Amino acid sequence: MGILYSLLGAICVLIPICGLLTERLRIWQYICLAVYVTLMGLWGPWVGRITGVIMFAGVLLFLMLILRKNRLVNLCLACLGYMFNILINNICLLTVSVCIGIPVSVIERRHFILFSAVYCIGLWGIVRVFRVLIYQKIRLSYYIERMSYSVRYRLLINLFVYILLFIINMFWGEQVGYSNSAIQFNSFLFFICALISNYLIIICIRQVKAEEAQKAERKKQQLLEDYIACLENMVEETRIFKHDYKNMLSTMAGFIHENRLEELESYFDQQLKRPAYSKLEEMQAWQYLKNIHPMEIMGLLFEKILAALGRGIQVRVEISENVDVSYDGIADLIRILGIFIDNAVEAVEEKKGMICIIIMKMDNRILFQIMNECESQPDLSKIFCKGYSTKGEGRGLGLYSARSLMQKHEDMAHEYKVEQGIFIQRLEIPIC
């Protein structure tokens, strides 16, 4: 019978201690703990309530050895669970004693098995609710993990001292005999200790929250400073580029003024770092463009087609007769078409696929259609978002920039779709 008493007592002890840990124990670990606490319970009548101190210290040592991470957090939660168990046990004993009219000492001697069985079931349910509260609502383990080691140690020592106080108080209560008044005093004392412990925990949580808010503010400030520095660098680089660009044009103006066109062509190729093309490729590219004007559009398409041919990409160009692109936003149109063609070339460059450029005059509008093969289906809802690209990181700015340019011209009509593995972009503009 003594073994059954000790086993029920061990279950009452282990439910709140193990029920609040951040990780679940294995079955053999539960069995080892149950055997250890049961043996300590059997040894208790010869030693007295001081056995409780040795038993609980041994449980903490065992948990420290078997738990792989968050040891301090779990030791604090184990102490908190044990304090919670002592408080609930005294409240339940007092409640049963008052409701039934049976002294606590009689309950312990004659009805211990029945009381312990019912208490274990109720305690298991209460611990489950308490676990949800501290993990999902309060997130107690999260905040304990973010406390400094010194704060965690002080919190653990505080909880352990309160448990020693509880055990010693119960030891003296056993010496003088339990009565309802003694249980009431113990319950009040334990409740005050629990309030103090909770208050200390709340202070620690507030400190952690304040530190996290400060870190977030510092990080936000750092990001803002980095962003401003990046903008300043971009502005400086743009100024340098503009300065170099003007110098390069001024140099080219000298060649034009002296009518030294062959040297100008050589200088132009050198500055653009164009690869060497065969005359056949140049003739082929220029032949495509005989029906389109003005020279700005023709020059852009010539360079893009020549660059694609130089990379081994197949190019198909269809231009209806006498297409004269007279459009107020010709500069933005050139940038948009350049982005569309560059993206098409990048998409087929690896597999040396084919791109198709179609330019048609339709009544009072001109249609530009750029098509390319695509291996993977792009997310059409994101292709114009900044940073999105199927080619990896560091890309995804071209189409984002193109959309920004198109939004400046309400008379532009843009469509895009994927049909049978072909990505198609259509851009229509009015004829001025």
C-alpha positions in Angstrom: 0.0 0.0 0.0 2.9 2.3 0.8 4.2 1.9 -2.8 0.8 2.9 -4.2 0.7 6.0 -2.0 4.3 7.0 -3.0 3.5 6.3 -6.7 0.4 8.6 -6.6 2.4 11.2 -4.9 5.1 10.9 -7.6 2.5 11.4 -10.3 1.1 14.5 -8.5 4.7 15.9 -8.4 5.7 15.1 -11.9 2.6 16.3 -13.8 3.2 20.0 -13.1 7.0 19.8 -13.3 7.2 17.9 -16.6 4.0 19.4 -18.0 5.5 22.9 -18.4 8.8 22.0 -20.0 9.7 23.3 -23.4 10.4 19.8 -24.7 8.7 16.5 -24.1 10.6 13.8 -22.2 11.0 10.3 -23.5 9.1 7.4 -21.9 12.2 6.0 -20.2 13.0 9.4 -18.7 9.4 9.7 -17.3 9.9 6.2 -15.8 13.2 7.0 -14.2 11.8 10.2 -12.7 8.7 8.3 -11.4 10.8 5.5 -9.9 13.1 8.1 -8.2 10.3 10.2 -6.7 8.4 7.0 -5.6 11.5 5.7 -3.8 12.0 9.1 -2.1 8.4 8.9 -1.0 8.9 5.5 0.6 12.0 6.8 2.3 10.2 9.9 3.6 8.5 8.4 6.7 11.9 7.6 8.2 13.5 10.9 7.3 10.6 13.4 7.4 9.6 16.3 5.1 13.3 17.1 4.5 13.1 14.3 2.0 11.1 16.7 -0.2 14.1 19.0 -0.5 16.4 16.2 -1.5 13.7 14.8 -3.9 13.1 18.1 -5.7 16.9 18.9 -5.9 17.4 15.5 -7.5 14.6 16.1 -10.0 16.2 19.4 -11.0 19.6 17.7 -11.4 18.1 14.9 -13.5 16.4 17.5 -15.8 19.6 19.4 -16.1 21.4 16.3 -17.3 18.8 15.0 -19.8 17.6 18.2 -21.3 19.6 19.2 -24.4 18.7 22.9 -24.7 17.2 25.8 -22.7 18.2 24.2 -19.4 17.8 27.3 -17.3 14.4 28.1 -18.9 13.2 24.5 -18.1 14.5 24.6 -14.6 12.7 27.8 -13.9 9.5 26.3 -15.4 9.9 23.2 -13.3 10.2 25.3 -10.1 7.2 27.3 -11.2 5.2 24.1 -11.8 6.2 22.7 -8.4 5.1 25.9 -6.7 1.9 25.8 -8.6 1.3 22.2 -7.5 1.8 23.0 -3.8 -0.5 26.0 -3.9 -3.3 24.1 -5.8 -2.8 21.0 -3.5 -3.4 23.1 -0.4 -6.3 24.9 -1.8 -7.9 21.6 -2.9 -7.4 20.0 0.5 -8.9 23.0 2.2 -11.8 23.2 -0.1 -12.6 19.4 0.3 -12.2 19.7 4.0 -14.6 22.7 4.3 -17.2 21.2 1.8 -17.3 17.7 3.3 -16.5 18.6 6.9 -13.6 16.2 7.2 -10.3 17.3 8.7 -7.3 17.4 6.4 -5.4 14.9 8.6 -8.3 12.4 8.1 -8.3 13.0 4.3 -4.6 12.2 4.3 -4.9 9.0 6.4 -8.1 7.5 5.1 -9.0 9.0 1.7 -5.5 9.6 0.3 -5.8 7.3 -2.7 -9.2 8.6 -3.8 -8.2 12.2 -3.3 -4.9 11.7 -5.1 -6.5 10.0 -8.1 -9.1 12.7 -8.5 -6.5 15.4 -7.9 -4.1 14.0 -10.5 -6.9 14.1 -13.2 -7.9 17.6 -12.3 -4.2 18.7 -12.0 -3.5 17.3 -15.5 -6.3 19.4 -17.0 -5.3 22.6 -15.0 -1.6 22.1 -16.2 -2.8 21.8 -19.8 -4.7 25.1 -19.5 -1.8 26.7 -17.7 0.6 25.5 -20.4 -1.5 27.1 -23.2 -1.6 30.3 -21.1 2.2 30.7 -20.6 3.2 29.5 -24.0 0.6 31.0 -26.3 -0.8 34.0 -24.4 2.1 35.2 -22.2 4.9 33.5 -24.1 6.8 33.1 -20.8 9.5 30.7 -22.2 10.2 33.1 -25.0 10.9 36.0 -22.6 12.9 33.8 -20.2 15.1 32.7 -23.1 15.9 36.3 -23.9 16.8 37.3 -20.3 20.5 37.5 -19.5 22.1 34.6 -17.7 22.4 36.5 -14.5 18.7 37.3 -14.4 17.8 33.7 -15.2 20.0 32.4 -12.4 18.5 34.9 -9.9 15.0 34.0 -11.0 15.8 30.3 -10.6 17.3 30.9 -7.1 14.3 32.9 -6.1 11.9 30.1 -7.1 14.0 27.4 -5.5 14.2 29.4 -2.2 10.4 29.7 -2.2 10.1 26.0 -2.7 12.5 25.4 0.2 10.3 27.7 2.3 7.2 25.7 1.3 8.8 22.4 2.2 10.2 23.6 5.5 6.8 25.1 6.4 5.1 21.8 5.5 7.7 20.0 7.7 6.8 22.1 10.7 3.1 21.7 9.9 3.6 17.9 10.1 5.2 18.2 13.5 2.4 20.2 15.0 -0.4 18.4 13.1 -2.4 19.7 10.2 -5.6 21.7 10.9 -7.8 23.8 8.7 -6.3 27.0 10.1 -2.8 25.7 9.4 -3.8 24.9 5.8 -5.4 28.3 5.4 -2.2 29.9 6.7 -0.1 27.8 4.3 -2.4 28.6 1.4 -2.2 32.3 2.1 1.6 32.2 2.5 2.0 30.2 -0.7 -0.3 32.6 -2.5 1.8 35.6 -1.4 5.0 33.9 -2.5 3.4 33.1 -5.8 2.4 36.7 -6.3 5.9 37.9 -5.5 7.4 35.4 -7.9 4.9 36.4 -10.6 5.6 40.1 -10.0 9.4 39.4 -10.5 8.7 37.5 -13.7 6.5 40.4 -15.0 9.3 42.9 -14.2 11.7 40.7 -16.1 9.3 40.4 -19.1 8.8 44.2 -19.2 12.6 44.6 -19.2 13.0 42.2 -22.1 10.2 43.9 -24.0 11.9 47.3 -23.4 15.2 46.0 -24.6 13.6 44.4 -27.7 11.8 47.7 -28.5 15.2 49.6 -28.2 16.9 47.0 -30.4 14.1 47.3 -33.0 14.3 51.1 -32.9 18.1 51.0 -33.3 17.8 48.5 -36.2 15.1 50.8 -37.8 17.4 53.8 -37.4 20.4 51.8 -38.8 18.3 50.7 -41.8 17.2 54.3 -42.4 20.8 55.5 -42.2 21.9 52.8 -44.6 19.1 53.7 -47.0 20.0 57.4 -47.0 23.7 56.5 -47.5 22.6 54.2 -50.4 20.6 57.1 -52.0 23.5 59.5 -51.6 25.8 57.0 -53.3 23.3 56.5 -56.1 23.0 60.3 -56.6 26.7 60.7 -56.6 27.1 57.8 -59.1 24.4 59.3 -61.3 26.2 62.7 -61.3 29.5 61.0 -62.2 27.8 59.0 -65.0 26.1 62.2 -66.3 29.4 64.0 -66.3 31.2 61.1 -68.1 28.4 60.8 -70.5 28.6 64.4 -71.5 32.3 64.1 -71.9 31.9 61.1 -74.1 29.4 62.9 -76.3 31.6 65.9 -76.5 34.5 63.7 -77.7 32.2 62.2 -80.3 31.2 65.7 -81.4 34.8 66.3 -82.3 34.9 63.4 -84.7 31.6 64.6 -86.3 32.9 68.1 -86.7 36.0 66.8 -88.5 33.9 64.4 -90.5 36.1 61.5 -89.3 33.3 58.9 -89.4 35.5 55.8 -89.5 37.3 56.8 -86.4 33.9 57.8 -84.8 32.6 54.3 -85.5 35.7 52.7 -83.9 35.4 55.0 -80.9 31.7 54.3 -80.6 32.3 50.5 -80.6 35.0 50.8 -78.1 32.9 52.8 -75.7 29.9 50.5 -76.0 32.3 47.5 -75.7 30.4 45.8 -78.5 31.7 42.4 -79.7 33.0 42.1 -83.2 30.2 41.4 -85.7 30.4 40.1 -89.2 29.3 42.3 -92.0 26.7 39.7 -92.8 25.1 40.1 -89.4 25.1 43.9 -89.7 23.5 43.7 -93.1 21.0 41.3 -91.8 20.1 43.5 -88.8 19.9 46.6 -91.0 17.8 44.9 -93.6 15.1 44.2 -90.9 14.8 47.9 -90.2 14.4 49.5 -93.6 10.7 50.1 -93.1 10.8 51.9 -89.7 11.5 55.5 -88.7 12.7 57.7 -87.0 16.4 57.1 -86.6 16.2 56.8 -82.8 14.0 53.8 -83.0 16.0 52.3 -85.9 19.2 52.8 -84.0 17.9 51.1 -80.8 16.5 48.1 -82.7 19.7 47.8 -84.7 21.9 47.7 -81.6 19.6 45.2 -79.8 19.2 42.9 -82.8 22.9 43.0 -83.5 23.7 42.2 -79.8 21.3 39.2 -79.9 22.8 37.8 -83.1 26.3 38.2 -81.6 25.2 36.0 -78.7 24.0 33.2 -81.0 20.3 34.0 -80.5 17.9 33.6 -83.3 16.0 36.8 -84.1 12.9 37.1 -86.2 11.8 40.6 -87.1 8.5 41.6 -88.8 7.8 45.2 -89.6 5.0 46.4 -91.8 5.8 49.0 -94.5 6.4 52.6 -93.8 6.1 52.6 -90.0 6.8 56.2 -88.8 6.8 56.3 -85.0 5.9 59.9 -84.3 5.2 59.9 -80.6 5.5 62.7 -78.0 7.2 60.4 -75.4 9.7 58.9 -77.8 12.5 58.9 -75.2 10.4 56.8 -72.7 9.2 54.5 -75.5 12.9 53.8 -76.5 13.7 52.9 -72.9 10.7 50.7 -72.5 11.4 48.8 -75.8 15.0 48.4 -74.8 14.0 46.8 -71.5 11.5 44.4 -73.1 14.1 43.3 -75.7 16.9 42.9 -73.1 14.6 40.8 -71.0 13.7 38.6 -73.9 17.4 38.2 -74.8 18.3 37.2 -71.3 15.5 34.7 -71.1 16.7 32.7 -74.2 20.5 33.4 -74.0 21.4 30.2 -72.1 19.6 27.8 -74.5 20.3 30.0 -77.6 16.6 30.2 -78.3 14.7 32.7 -80.4 13.1 36.0 -79.9 10.6 37.7 -82.2 10.0 41.4 -82.7 6.8 42.5 -84.5 6.0 46.1 -85.3 2.7 46.9 -87.1 0.8 50.0 -88.1 -2.9 49.6 -87.3 -5.2 52.6 -88.2 -4.2 55.3 -85.8 -2.0 53.1 -83.5 1.3 51.3 -83.7 1.8 47.8 -82.2 5.1 46.6 -80.8 5.1 42.9 -79.9 8.1 41.2 -78.3 8.0 37.4 -77.9 10.5 35.0 -76.4 10.6 31.3 -75.3 10.4 30.7 -71.6 11.5 27.5 -69.8 9.6 28.1 -66.6 6.3 29.8 -66.1 6.8 33.3 -64.6 4.4 34.6 -62.0 2.6 37.1 -64.0 1.2 38.8 -60.9 4.8 39.6 -59.8 6.9 40.2 -62.9 6.6 44.0 -62.6 7.3 44.0 -58.9 10.7 45.4 -57.8 13.2 42.6 -57.3 11.2 39.8 -58.8 13.1 37.8 -61.4 13.3 34.2 -62.6 17.1 34.6 -63.2 18.1 34.9 -59.5 19.0 37.6 -57.0 20.2 41.0 -58.0 17.8 41.4 -60.8 14.1 42.4 -61.3 14.6 46.1 -61.8 14.0 46.3 -65.6 10.3 45.6 -65.8 9.7 47.5 -62.6 11.3 50.5 -64.3 9.4 49.9 -67.5 6.1 50.0 -65.6 7.0 53.2 -63.9 7.7 54.7 -67.4 4.4 53.4 -68.8 2.4 54.9 -66.0 3.5 58.3 -67.1 1.7 57.8 -70.5 -2.0 57.2 -70.2 -2.2 56.7 -74.0 0.0 53.6 -73.9 -1.8 50.2 -73.8 0.2 47.3 -72.5 -0.6 43.5 -72.4 1.4 40.5 -71.4 0.7 36.8 -71.3 2.2 33.3 -71.7 0.9 31.0 -74.5 2.4 27.5 -75.2 5.7 28.4 -73.5 6.0 31.8 -75.2 6.1 35.0 -73.2 4.4 37.8 -75.2 4.4 41.5 -74.5 2.2 43.9 -76.6 2.6 47.6 -76.4 0.4 50.0 -78.4 0.9 53.7 -78.8 -1.1 56.3 -80.8 0.2 58.0 -83.9 0.6 61.7 -83.3 
